[in-house]
């Protein structure tokens, strides 16, 4: 079969060359010292002469068709022989695998023909991609609620992620009318352009939750910094949570082992924005919303966020990933589905981690008069106790639990009380949109380390030797070398991007080239994060950026290591759309992703990946790809179709190249 696949590729190359020749492409030939043409000379029409029967173009065409027919006969014979031999050498029990392999072979042949054709015809002959209709300016693939309702999905599953055939759009998403480049950090954290996000003035004014109320509509902008007393409520709220844990204030969270926080239904990110000054990293996760999206506004402010439905699937994070999980009026019914959503919270929390819930349901004084809320509160309180959570404090409408650090607590429970422990087969450390499990996970993981015993931030980013061994790294040298290489790469990236921002930093005659501003990037998407080295290097270089570290499902899973370093990240299949809104990242980076996804075989077309990159990238945002030379050349052809400005950079002492691209800002006029 390997030989057969090579035969297909050779045949594809032959066809492409013949088609290109028939279209009038010239072929360069060498000429001897006496200036006489070689044996295979050019004819009068500029095409390559037939070496066996020099004559008219009609004879040449007959000879070409004869060669094609002979090639087809040879390939068919080889296919029949290979198929017969393959069939005789297998058992009936593996037929399903054969069919799957055959389908992969078919898909690979089609992909090879397409890629070879694009390279041979050149970028100028490839049709430019069209723009999506204006109503798709905030389109997010895989989250079509109306289609899911038509399929009969309900009870929350209609807002879940469903990536079926046809979920993508093979077009470029337009910017909204009056779209403007976001303010740079930290101004952009507090002020965003109203036209950049899909929210109405009425939705701004009627925002209900604590974090949503901290907005004011000021002409063309939405401001999150108000002079009213309400602005201080987030600080008071954070201070209250710290005191309930037993700390002096929120600046002491790091001393208690808190670094990463998962904020479910985050409002518009004000809780995470406030805690950022205390070096806490808060990941917002919320359902897909067609308008007034929490995720879209949070990302527009330069804060970590992604779409994630907390309904029927496990979130694509490893077990034992977050130091705190926060829910303030997040509209999750924790008492429903026999408490299985609380079990998912337990899976994501590290030992000794905190669950903070703010809701009118927890107000016991009001719940006495509201029997429904009282029933919900009693269920959640009893279920949390059955999972070995300790109720630390309850004030007003806020309750704080602490997950146990002792595995023996589960054994000491009365028989039949609370969820059972997951078996080894159920306890999958890094699920990818797997159905919710009703058992307690993570107890068999070597990463079961109480947050109080973990290295405190910022030293946590380095990981000590015992922590590295848990992740299969024998010593800290591998991580240190990786960090050193990435620190050098970041400096090179900054120098390569600096010519693109001279307009923001004009220089006087005779002055040195200005260095790029430290805050030129805020939201960074690393599509193949490996150990999280890019993230660590940006922090070491004092760049004011956060990184969404993505681990492809097709490669080695280093996501637990990345999260243990105090970063944020997610598992993702790059043959599917990323769960975010359009125009949400300033920089998209990928080192070795093309080789991983398209080097040996490809499960999806490479151009689909580039359309997805264009969707999530902000206008005037950058793309940095590093990979092998053939794949970079193919990527440059795709970049040309997307109208990106692109240049290829040589990498010293390497057989790889860099592709640096910038997405243009194409303004859309009002119809």
N, C-alpha and C positions, 0 to 999 in steps of 0.2 A: 504493500500500500504506500510505503514511503516513496518507492520508485514511481508508482502511478501518480502520486501527487506532484513529484518533480516533473513528470511528463506533461501534466496539465499546465504547470507554470511555464515550461518551455514553449508549449503550444500557444499559450496566452501571449507570451512575448513575441512569438513569430507573427501572430495575427495583428498585434498592435503595430509592429514594425511595418507590416505590409500595408495596413490601413494608412499609417502615417505617410508611407512612400506614395501611395496612390493619391493622397491628398495634395502632393506637390512639395513635401518637405525635402530639402536638399541633404545629401549625404556627403560628408567631406572625405576625399580620397587623397592618398599620398602620391606625389609626383617625383620621379627619379631625377638624378642630377642633370640628365640630358634634356629635362623638361618635357619628355615624352610621357604620355599617360600610361598608367599601369594596365595590366590585363583586364581588370574590372573597371573600365573607364566610364565616364558619363556620356550618355547619348546626346543627341541634338536637343531633346526636350528637357534636359537637365536631370533626368532620372538615371539610376544605375543601370548599365547595359547588361543584357543577358550574356553570361560568359560562355554558354553552351550553344546558343543560337542567336547571334546578334541580328536584330532585325527590327521589325515594327513593334509598336506598343501592343498590337493585338496578339502577336505571338507571345510576347512577354506575359500578357494577362492569362493566356492559355496555360503557360508554364506555371504561373502562380497558382491558378485554380487546381492544376494537377497535383502540385505539392501539397496544397491544403487537403485535397481528397485523400492522398496517400497518408498524410499525417493523421487524419481522422480514422482511417482504416487501422493504422498501427495502434492508435490509442484505444479503439474499440476492442481490438484483439487483446491488448494488454489488460484492459478492464475485465474482459470475460475470463481470461486466464487467472488474474488475481482474485476475481470474485469466486471462481470455482475452487481455487486452492484454499481461500479463506473459509468458504462454506464447509469444505471437507474437514478443516482442522479445528472446528469448534463444536461444542455440545449445544443441545437444544436449550439448556438452561440459561445461556448467555445471549439469547436472541435480542432481548431488550437493550443490552449494552451495544450490540452490533448496530441496531437501528439508530441508537443515539450517536454512535461514532460516525455512521454514514451521513446523518444529518449534519454533524459538525464538519465533515469533509466537504459536503455540498456548500455549506455556508462559507468555508474557507476558500473554496475555488472562486465563488462569486466575489468575495472580498479581495482576493488576489487580482482578479481580472480588473476590478474597479480601480484599485490603487495603482496597478501597472499602467492602466489606461490614462489616469490622471497625470502620472509622471511623464509619460511619453508625449502626450499632447501639449503639455506645458500649461502654466497657469492662465495664459491669455486666452486659451481655447475653452476653458471651463466656465460654464454659465454662473454668473453671480447669484448668490442666494437672495431670495425675495424677503421683503419685510412682512411681518405678521399684521393682521388687521388691527386697527387702533384699540378695539375692545380687549385685545390680549396683552395690553401693556403691563398688567400685573399677574399674568398667567403663571401658575405653578403646576407642572405636570404631576400626575399621580394623585391629585386631590380634587377630582371632579365630583362634588357633592351631589349635583343634580343627576348625573349618570348613575352614581351609586344608589341613589334613592329609586331610580327607575329599575335597577337590578334587584330591588327588594331588600336592600341592606337597611338596617335600622338599629335602634338601641345603642347609638354611638358609633357603630361600624361604618356609617355613611361618611364620617369625617376621617376615617382611617386612611392610610396610604395604600393605594391599589395601582401598581404599575403594570398594566396590561398592554397588549398591542394597541397602538394608536394613542398612547398617553402623551407622547412627545408631539411637538409642532416643528416641522422642518422649515423654519423661517426665523428671521431675526426680530426680537421683541423691540418695539419702538419705545422711546422715552415719552413720558407724559408731556402734554403741552405745558410750557412755562417751567420745565424741569431746570434746576440749577445745580451746579457742582456743590456738594455739601461743604459746610464750614470745616476747617481743620480742627483737629483735637487740640485743646479741650473745649474750644468754643462749640464745636458740633455736638458735644454731649448735652449741652443745655439749650441750644437753639437749632432748629431744623427748618427747612423750607416746606411750607404747607403743600406746594404743588408736587413735591417728590414722593409723597405717601398717599395712599388711597384711604383718606378719611375726610369726612365732611365736617363743616363747622359745627353742625348740630351734635355730631358724635363727640367732638372735643368738649363742647359745653356741657354735655349730659353724662360725661364719664363718671362712673359710680364708685369704683374702688378707691382705696387710699392712694395708691400709686398713680392711678389714672387722673385723679383730681388735681394733681400737681402740674397742670398744663394751662397755658393761657394763649389764646389766639391773638397775635399782634400783627395786623396787616397781612403780609405774605408769609409770616413765620409762626411757628409754634414754639413757645418758650416754656422751658421747664424750670425756670428760676423766677420765682415770684417774691415780691416784697411782703406778701401777706404772712400772717402767723401760720397759715397752712403749710408753708414751705418747711417750717421747722418740725412738722409732724413726722417726717421720715427719720430725721435725726433722733427725735424722741422715741420713736418706735424701735429703731435699732438699739438705742440705749436700753430700752425696756427689755428686749430679748437678751442682751448681754447680762443684765442684772438677774434675770430669771435663771440663766445658766450658772450664775455665781461669779460673774466677772464685774470689774469696775465699770467698763464701758466697751463699746464695739471695737475700739483699738486693741483690746486684749484678746480678741478672737484667735489670733495667730498663736498666742501663748497656750491656748486651750487645744491647739491642734487643728483649728479650722482654717482651711485655705480655699477649697473649692465648694461652691454652693449650687445646688440645682433649684431653680426658682420655677415652680409649676404655675402656669397662668400668671405671668410676671407683671401684668398691667402693661406699662410702657417702660419698664426697666429701671424705675427710679430707685428701688431698693438696691439693685446691683450697682447703679451709678454712685450712690452714696458710699457703699462699702468699698468701692474701688480705691478710694483714698487710703484705706487701711490695708491695701495689698491683698484684698480678697477678690477672687475671681468667681463671678456669678454667671451661670449658664441659664438663660431663659428658654423654656420649652412651653409651647402652647399650641392649641389646635389651629388648623388652617381656617382663616377667616377671609371672606371676600372683600370686606371693608372694615376699616378701623382695626387692622391687624396689630396685635401686640408684638409679634415677631418682627414685622416689617418696621415699625416705629423704633423698636429697640435696636435693631441693626443700623437704622438710619442715624441713631445717636452714637454709633461706634461702640456698641456693647454686644457681648456674645449672645446669640440666640439662634434657634432653629425650630422648624415645625415638628411637632411630635404629639400624636394623639394619645392621651392617657385613658384608653378605653378597653381595648381587647388584646393589644400586642405589648410585648416587652419593649422598652426603649432600647435602642442600639448601643447601649453602654455596657461595659463589663459589670459583674457583681462587685460590690465593695468599692465603689468609685467616688462617692461624694462624702464630704465631712458633715454637711448639713443639707437638708431638703426643706424648702420653705413653700408654704401655700397660704396666701392671704386672699380670701374670697376668690379662690381659684375655680370655683364651680365644679368641683369634683365631689361626687357623692360617695364618700369613703365607706358608708355603711352598706352600699349596694354590692351585689355579686358575691355575697358571703365574705366580704372583706379582702377579696383577692387583690384590689388595688393597694391596700396597705401592705400586703405581702410583697408587692413589687417595690414599694418604698423601702421595705426592709432589705430587699436584695441589693438595692443601689447604695444603701448607707454602709459606711465603714463601721466596724466595731467601735462603740463609744460615740458614734455620730448622733446628731440631733435632728429631730423632726419638729418643725415649728408650724403650727396651724392657727390661723386667725380667721374666725368665722362667727356669725351670730349664733350658730348652733352651739358653740362652746360657752355662751353666756348663760350660766346656770340660773341666774335670777329670772331672766326672760323665759328660759326653757321650762320653768315650773308652770308658766301660763300657756306655753306652747307644747302640747303633748307630742307633736310630731318631732320637733327639734329635740325634746327630751329623750325620745326613743333613739334618735340618731346618735346623740351624745353618749348615751349609755352603751350602745353597741361599740362605738369606736373606742371608748375608754376601756371596756372589758377585753376587746380584741387586742388592743395594744399591750395590755398586761399579759395576755396569753402568749404573745411573741417575745416576752421577756424585756419589754420596754419599761423604763422607769419614768413615771410622771414627776418631772422636776418642779414645775410651777404652773400656776394658772392665774392669770390676771386679766380682768375685763373680758375681752373676747379672744385672748391669745393663750395657747397652751404649748408647752415645750416638753417633749419626751426625749429620753436618752436611750439609744439602743445598747443592749448588753455587750460587754467585752468578754464575757465568760461563757464558753460553750456548754459548760456543765449546767447552766441554767435551763437549757432545753431538756436535758435528761431528768432534771428534778421536777419537771411539771407533772401534774396528775395525768394518768392515762386518759387519752381522748380529749385533752384540753389544748386548744390552739392548733395551728397548722403543724403537720409533721415535717421532718427534715427531708430535703430532697435526696434521692438516691444519686449515685455517681452518674448514671445516665441522664438524669433530669437536671443535674447541677452544671449546666453549660455556662462557662465563665463569661463568654462574649457572644450573646445571642444577636441575631439579625432579624428584627421584626418577627420574633417567635411568639406564639400564643402565650398568654399569661399563665404562670404556673402557680398552683395553690400550695406549694411547699416552700419551706424556708431554705434559701440558697446561700452558698458561700462558705458554709461551715467546713467543707473539705478543702478549701483553697489554702495554699501556703501564704496567701496575701492577707490572711486573717490576723491583722495587727491593729491593736487599739490606736485611735488617733493620738492619744496622749503619749504613746511610745514611739510614734513616727518622728522622723527628723523635721524640725520646725522650718517654716519658710523664712528666708529664701534658700537655706541650705538643702531643703528637700529636692530642689531641682537637680542636684548632683547625684543623689542617692548614695547610701553607704554600701560597703562591700556585701553585707548580709542581704540587703534589699536587692542588689544586682543579681546575686545567686538565685534568688527566688524567680527571677525572670530569665534565667539561663545564661547570664553573662558571668564568666568566671572571675573577672576583676573589674576595677573601675577604669583600667587603661583604655578599654574599647570605647567607653562612653566619653572619656576625656579626649581621646583622639578625634572622635566624631565631633565633639563640641569645638575643638580647635579648628578643624576643617571648615565647620560652618561659620565660625567667627570670621575667618578669612573670606569665605564666600559672601557674607553679608557686606563686608567692606567693598568687595568687587561689585556687587549688585548696586550699592549706593552710588559708586562712581559711574557705573554704566547708565543709571537712571538720571543722574544729575543734569546732562544736557537737555533733558526734556522739561526741566523746571527753571531754566534760566530766566524765563519771562517773569517769574515771581521774585527773582533775586537779581536785578540788573547790576552790572559791575561797571566801574569806571575804567577808562583806558589805562592799561598798564597793570591793573589789579589782577591777582590770581583768580582762577575760576572759582566762583563761590561754591561752597560745599552745600549739598542738599539739606533742607531742613529736617530735623529729627522727626517731625510729626507729619511728614509727607504721606505716610501710610497709616491707616488705623486698623481696618478689617482685613485680615490676611487669611486666605484659604490655601492650606498646604495639602495637595491632593494625594501625596504619597509620603506621609510624615516620617516613616521609619521609627527612629528613637525620639523624635521631637527635636532634633538638632537645630532646625531653623528657628523654632520657638525660643530655645535656650539662647541662641546667638543674638536674637533681637533684644532679649532682656539684658544680656551682658553688654550689648552695645548701647544700652539706655534708649532704645527706640520705643516710642510710645505706641506700640502696636500689640494687639492680641491676635492669636493664631487659632483657627479652627483646624486642629490636627486630624486629618482623615486617614484611616487605615483601610485600604481596599480589601474587600472580602476575598479577592483572588490571590493575595499575597500573605506573607507571614504576619501574624497578629501581635503587634507591639503596643496595642492600645492600652492594656493594663499597665504597662511600664510608663507610658506617657501620662496617664492619669495619676499614677503614683508619684510622678515628678511634680505634681501640682499644676499641670496644664489641663486644658479641656480638649476633647476630641470625640470622634464618633466612627463607627464602622459604616462603610458604604460600598455599594456595588456601582461602579462607574458606568455600567451599561444602563443605569437608571438615572433619572434626574435627581439632583441634590435637593433635599427638603428645605428650600429657602425661596424667598421672593426674588424677582428680578432686581438687578442693580444694587446688590448688597455687599460686594467685596471690592476693595481698592486694589488688591494684588492677588492673583492666582498663581501658585507656584507648583511645579511638578518636577521632581527629580527621579528619573527612571520609570515613570508611570507608563510611558508609551511602550517601553520594552516589556514591562510586566503585562500589559493588556493586549499588545499587538505584536510582540516580538516573535513568539513561536506560533501562536494561534490567536484568533480574535473571535470573541463572542458577539461583537456588535461592530458597526462601522466606526472608524476613527472620526469621521467628519461629524457624526452625531455628538461625540464628546466635545468637539470644538464649538458646536452650536450651543451646547449646554454651558460651556465656559463663557461664551458671549452673553448668555442670558443672565448669569449671576454677577457679571463684571459691571462695575460702574463706568459710565462714560469717562474717558481719559484715564481709565484704570490700566494696569500693566499685567502682562503675562510673562512669566519666566519659565522656560522649559529647558531641561538638560537631559540629553539622551544621545544615542548613537547617531552617526552622521546620516545614514539613510532615512531613519525615522524623523530626524530634524528637518531634512529636506522635504519630506512628505508633509510635515507639519507646517512648513513655510508655505507650501502650496495651499493648504487649507486656510491659513491666515490671510492669504491674498483674496480668497473667495469671501471672507468675512469683512474685507475692507480694513483690516488692521494694518497699522504701520509696523513693519517687521524688519529685523536685521539679525544676521547670524554672527555669533562671536566664537572665535577659536578658543579652545580650552588648552592651556599649556600642559604638555606632557600627558596628553590623554587622547583617546580615540573618540571622544565625545565632543559635542558642540552645544553652545547655548543659543536659544532662540528668544530674543527680547521683542515683545510686541506691546503696542499701545492701542487701545480701542478708541476710535474717534468719537467725538461728541456730535452726533447728527441730530439737529434740532427738528422737531416735528411741528409743523404749523397747524393752527386751529382750522378745522374744516368749516 
